[in-house]
Structure formats: C-alpha cells, structure tokens
Amino acid sequence: MTDLVTLEARLQADANAILDRNLSSRRYVVFDIEYAYDREGQYRADRHATNSGGITNTEKFVVKWPFHRIACISAMTLLTSPTGVAAEAFETWSKPEMTEAEIVQAFAGFVERSGNAVPTTWGGEYKDLPAILAVAMREGFALPSSLANGPWRHNRMDLCDLLRGRAKPVHLNEYAHAQVLPAKILAPWELGEASEKGRWVALREHCECDVTMTAMLLVRWLLTTGAVQGDRLALDRQIADAVAEARPYRPRLMEAIEGFTSPTLAVAA
C-alpha cells in the first residue's frame, strides 16, 4: 500500500511539473519579409490620381507599400521557457520557385501548424502584416487569426513598438548595432536591386539574418522580463547555432553570425 501511495505521489508530481512547464512555456514565430516592387502598378495608380487639370503630383515617384510584392519570407519557431529556448523550425519561402500567393500560403500554414505561437516581427505592423493581408484578400484565401486580425487583438508582437516605448521608431539594423548583434547583410538600396536582378540567394540570406537578429532581441527581452533565465551569451549562441546548423550553405549568413556560434560550428563553416 505504501508503494502505491509513493508511486501515486510521484506520478502526481511529474504531472504537476509537466503542467507547470506547459503553462510557463510559450512559442513564438519570428519572421521577416523582403519585397520586389510593382512600379507599373504604382504608375497606374498615380495616373488615376491626377487633379482636374490633368496634372500629376510633382512629388518624387515612390512605390508605396500596397505595391511592394512579397518576394521572400523567412520564419523561425522559437519555444521559450524559464529554463531556456529552443529553435524548433527554420524555414524560408521565396521567388522564383514560388509565386507571391504561394509564399504567403506556405507561411500561413507554418503559423497554423505552430499552434498558439505568437507571430513576432520588427516593425511588422507597419508593412509586413498589411502586405500579408493584402495578398490574401487579393488572392482569396484564409489566414490564421493571428495574421488576419488587427494588432489590437494582442495575439502577435512587434518588438520595435515594444522596445522603443515612446521613443521614435528605428530600423532593426540600428537597434541590432546598438546591441552588438549581427548586422544586416545588404544595405537598403541593395535590397531592391537584389530582387529586381533576381539575386534570390542574397535576398534569402538577408531575410534569414534579419530573423536571427529578431529572435536574439526577443530572447534578450524575455531574459530582461524574467520569463527566461540563463546566460545572455549562451542564449545568443543557442539561436546562432540553430541557424548555422540549418543553413551551413549560406556563406554570407554564416559570416554575419560568426562570433556568436559555437567554436566547433564556426570551424566547420
């Protein structure tokens, strides 16, 4: 009888431990998007925006975000708990193998399979989420609620808004430099050129580097809030190692995260 009571107590303790871990763990989908530019679409829209005298706006020609066509999405599923973090998946979808609609649908499926994961971006509420929604509306397919609903539903996270408080927004590259994290691979003016010239590998590497930086910033914030415990450098390394193991064939990405990966992985690269 005593053995049964002891066994029951142990099983209950194990069940409580699993429950506590599930309640305190959380999953995030960290993602980034790169674009090609529909200049013809913007020209058509501008021609319809002439005034009654037939004179167009004399401002400099700008391709506005509704005409930024999604060319690449990269995403990482990150499981966090008080004891640490784990990168569960790292995927990239892009042209020329996939159309814009196929890229968004593949990403939407990734988010759906991630369960209650929180979509997490840097500045994504300003263009990435509106762009995803625009594609789904234009092509006529459903999105997970965490992507389709507005930011007021609190089911996704924009780290730019969260970390800046009431300060002015800054680019991911600027904040990452201030945190001594890997820098972006391509300069802003190189991104448009890469998509227009079909340099898809360069675009993918850049997108994956942005996801790596954003994931590191997310974990640093979670460490600051106490939601994750551990050594900051070790947590940075966990993310960098996961990326290096998933993308050893990306030389510029490996170069960007050099110094954050484990020595063995750095040597192997």
N, C-alpha and C positions, 0 to 999 in steps of 0.2 A: 504493500500500500504506500509505504514511504517512497519507494522508487517511482511509482506512478505520479505521486504528488510532485516529486522533484522534476520528473520529465515534463509534466504539465506546466510547471513554473518556467522551465527553460524554454519550452515552445512559446509560451506567452511572452517571455522576454524577447525572444527572437522576432516574434510578430510585431511587438511594440517598436523594436529597433528598425524593422523594415518600414513600418508606418511613419516613424519619425523621419527617416531618411527621405521617404517619398514626399512628405509634407514640406520638408525643408529644401528639397532639390527643385531646380527649375531648369527648363530647357529654352534656349534661345536660337533663333535662326538669324544669323548675322549675314547680311547680303549687301551687294553693291551692283550698280548698273553702269554700263558705258553705252554711248549712243553714236548713231550716224545722224546726219542732218538732212531733212527733206527741204532743200532750198526751193524746189519748184512749188511745193505745197505752200510755203510761206509767200512766194511771189504771187501765187493765185489769190491767196487771202488778202495780200496787200493791194492788189488791183481792185478788189471789191471794197477797199477801204478808202477810196478816193473821195474827195469832197465834191460838192455840187458843181464846181467849176472844172472838174476833171483833173485836178492837181493832186498828186500823191504827197504823202507826208515826206518832208525833206530830211527827216532824221536818218541816221545811218542804218543801213539794212541789217536786221538782226533776225536770226532764226529762233523764234520763241518756242518755249517748251512743248506745246502741242505738236510741233513738227520735229521734235527730237525723237527719232525712231530707235527703239531698243535694239542694240546690236549684240550685247553680251550681258549675262547675269552670272555672278558667282555667289555661292552661298555656303555657309558652314553651320552645321547644327552643333551647338555647344551645350553640354549638360553641366550644370553647376550645383554644388552642394557645399555645406560648411567645410568639408574636408578637401575640396579641390575642384578641378574642372576636367572635362574630357571632351575632346573634339570627336563627335560620333560620325560625322559625314562631311565631305567637302566636294562640292560639285560645281561645274561650270557648263553653261549652255551658250552657244554663240552662232553667229553667222560665220561662214557661208553654209554650214551644214544644215542650219535650221532657219526658218522664217521668223519674223518678229513674233507672230502669234504662237508658233511652236515653242519658242524660247519662254514666253510668259506662261504658257500652259504647263510646260515641264517644271518651271519653278513653282507654280501654284500647286502642282502635285507633290512636290518636295515639301512644301509648307504643310499641306494636308496630311501627309504621312508623318510629319513631326509632332502630331497631336496638338497639345495646347502650348506649343513653343511660341515665344514672343518674337515676332519679326523685329529686328533691330538694325538700325541704319545710322549713318552720319549725315544729317541733313536730308534724309529721305522724304520727309513730309513736304519738302519744297519742290521736288520734281519726281523722284523715283516712284513714290506711291501714286501720285496723279498720273504718271505715264503708264504704269501697270493698269490702272483703272481704265484709262482711255483706250488701251489696246483691247481689253476685254469687252468694253462697250462697243467698239467698232467691229470686232470680230464675232461678238455674240456668244460668249461662253462665261460660265460662272467662276467666281473666285472664292477662296476661303474667306470667311467673315473677317478674319484678322487683316486681310488685304483690301477687302471691298468696303469695309466701314470706315467712317471718319476717325481722326485721331482722338476725338472726344470720348471714344468708347474705351480707351485705356487698355487696349489689347495689343499694342505694339509700342516700341520705344525708339525715339530719336535722340541719340546721345548728344548731338550738337545742342539741341534745346535743353536737355537735362544738365549738361555740364557747364553751359555758359551762364545759367541763371538769367540775369537781366543784362548781361554784357552783350556786345554786338556779336553776331554770328561770325565765325571764322571757318576757313577751309580745313578739311581733315589734315591736309599736309602741314598746315601751320601748327595745329594743335599737337600733331604727332611729333613734329620737330621739337616743340617745347617740352614734350615728354621724353625726348631722346629715344624715339621709336623709329622703325624703318620708314624711309621717305617713299613718296610715290615714285614709280618708275619713269613715267612720262610726264613732261610739263603739259599744262593745259592746252597750249597751242599745238602740241604734238598729238593729242588725242584725236582731234577732228581729222588731222592728216592721216593718222593710222587707219581710221575707219574708212575714209574716202579712198585710200590707196589699197585697201584690203589687207592691211597688216594685222591679221586676226590673232596671230600668236602673241604679238606685242600687246594687243588690246586685252587678251585673256590674262596675260601675266600682270598687267597693270591692275585689272579688276580684282584678281586674286590677292595682290599685295594690299589693296585697299581693305579687303575683307579681313586679312590678317591683322592690319593695324586696328581696325574697328573692334575686332574680337579682343585684342590686347587691352584696348581702352575700356571695354565693357568689364573685363575681369578686374582691372585696376580699380574701377569704380565700385564693383561688388566687394573687393577687398577693403576699400575705404569705409563702406557701409557696415562691414562685419558679416555680410551674407556669405562670404567666402573667407576662409582662413588659410594662411600659408605664407610662404616667402614670395615676394613680388617677382624677383628674378627667376625663381623656379616656375612660377605660373606663366611668365612670358615665354620661358623655354618650352613648356609643355605645348603651348599653341604653335610656336615656331617649329618644333619637332614634328607635330602632326602635319603641318603644311609641307615641310621638307620631305616627309615620308610619302605624302600623297602626290607631290609634284616635283620629284627629283629631276625631271626632264625640262624644267623651266629655269634656264641659267640665270636670267636677269632677276627672277623672283628669288632664287637661292642666294644670289649676290646681295639682294636687298635685305634679306633676313640674316645674313651672316653676322655672327657675333651674338645672336640670340639662340641659335640651335646648339644642341649638344656637340661636344668636340668630335665624337665619332661620326655624326651625320655630316658635319662640316668637312671632315676629311674625305668621306665617301663622295660628297658632291664635287 
